[in-house]
Amino acid sequence: MLGNFSRRRLFGLTIAAAAVPLALIGLVPVLGAVVLFVVLIGALSGIAYATGFTIVGLEVDDDTRGRVFAFFQSSIQVILFTVIAVVPLLSYALTRVIVSLNGTGNVKIGNVTYASAGQNAVILLAAVVAFLLGMRAYRQMMTARACHCARTCGRPSATSRSRSWSLPTSTAAPRPARRRAC
């Protein structure tokens, strides 16, 4: 369906793309538009989640796959709990800073008034973080793809031509290799 576009690139790209509607949520005060942006974020996040787990499922050995997925699920829960605990405090702190600057927590830009603008600032900050992490993941996945191709196919890609790769040696019986498209 995606043609020549790899799952690895799709993972980082969807995370970075989700930053756009997230930033729009912080900027647009119209509820109907915000609902559409939330649906778009949900779709992009679902794609990133499924793609990320597919990539891990293909890369991790059968022996450790269950533990890796359990670790990911636990990590996701810890991260969500941390975000739920920290974001209201950060929003309150930013609103207090805005109150100290203009006497009220509201910010008026043109005809639009943002009430308790600290909330909007946190959403915009989250969008910036999501974009930067998405682009970093995109770049890392491109490098990982190059490393994978050089090791499994024997044909170095453009980014891995200057490196020399060697396969690890093992005393265990060789396992049948899964065929992966480079």
N, C-alpha and C positions, 0 to 999 in steps of 0.2 A: 504494500500500500504506500509506503514511504519512498519506494524506489531506491535510490542510491544514498539516501539520508540515513545515517546510522542511529541506533538507539542511544549510543553514548553521547552524540551531539544533541539529540532530542532531549535528554535529561537536563543538561545545563541550560539549553535554550528555553525550555518551558518554565524553569525557575526564574530566569531573567525576564521572560515575557510576562510572568505573573506580577512582576513589579509594576508594570504599566497600569493595569486596572487598580492595583493597590494604591498607587500614587493618586490616581483619579478619585478614589474613594476619599482620600484626605483633602482633595481640592474641590470636589463638586458637592454642594449642600442639598442637592435634589434627591429625595428618597428613591424615586423610581429609577433614576440613573444608577444610584448606589446599588440597588438590588441587582441590576443587570451586571454591574462590575463584580459583585460578589459571586454571581453565577459563573462568570468568566474565570475568576480566580479559582473557583471550585473545579472547573473543567481542567484548567492548566495544572493545578495541584494534583488532581487525580492522574493525569498523564505522567507527571514527574514521578509520583509515587509508584505507579505500576511499572514504569520504565526502569526506575532505580532498583526495584526489587527483582525485575527480570534480569538486569545486568548482574546483580549480585548472585542470583540463582545460577546463571551461566558460568560465572567465574569461580565460585567456591566449590571445593570438593564435596562430594556426597557425605563424607564422614563428618564434616563440620558445619554443613549447611543449616541444620536445625539450631545449633548454638548461635550461629551468626544472625539468623533471623530473630531469635529470642533477644539477642543483644540489641538489635535494631529496634524492636518493639519497646523494650525497656528504655532505650535512649529517647525514643520519641515521647514516651510518657513523661520522663524527667524533663525534657525540654519544654513540653507543653505546660507542665506544672510551674516551671521556672518563669516562663513567659506570663502565665496568668498571675503569678505573684509579683513580678517586677514591673510590668507595664502600667498598672494603675498608679504605682508610686512615681514612675518616670513621668507619666502624664500630669500628675498633680504637681510635681516639681517644675515642669515646663510651664504649666499654667501660672504658678506662683511667680516665675521669672517674668512672664508676660504682664502679670498684674503689677509687678514692681516697675516695669518700664512704662506702661501706659495707664495705670490706675484701675484698669478693669481686665478681666481675663479674655475679653473679646478683641478680635482683630477685624478691622474693616478694610477690605481691599476692593476698591470700586464700589459696586452696588451690593457686594456680598459681605455679610458679616459672619465671621466664624465665632460661635459661642464656645467658651472654654477651649481656646485654640491649642492648648497643650495636647489635647487628644489628636487633633489634626497633625500636629508636629510629630507625634509618636508614629502615626500611620505613615507619614512621609519618610521618617527615619527608617521604618521597617521596609519601605519600598526601596530605599537606597541600599540597605543591607541585602535584601533579596536579589536585587540586580547585580551587585558586586559578587555575591556568592554564586549566583547563576553563571556569571561570566567566568568566574574562577573554575567552577565545575566544568564548564564547556571547554576551557583550555586544558584542564587536566585530563578530561576524557579524550581529547584529541591526542595528547601525549600518550595516554594509556593505550589507545588504539594503535598508535605507531609501534609501541613496545610489543603489543600483542602480535601484530603482524610480523614483526621481525623475528619473534621467538617461534611462532607456530608455522608460519608459511615459508620462512626463510627468505622472504623478499623484504628488504628494508624499505620503509616509506621515506618520504622527503625529510621528516624530522628525525629519523633514526639512522640515517646513512653514516653519520660520523661516529656512531657508537658501535662497539662490538658486543655481541650478546652470546652468552653460553647457557646452555640448558643445565639445570642442576642435576647432579648424578645421584642416583638412589640405589640402594641394595635391594629394595622391594621389587616384586614382579611388576613390570610395566602395566599400567591400566590402559584400556582402549581410550584413545583420545576422542573427545567430542569434536565434531566438525563445526567450526565457526567461520562465518564469512568475514573476510577482511574487507 
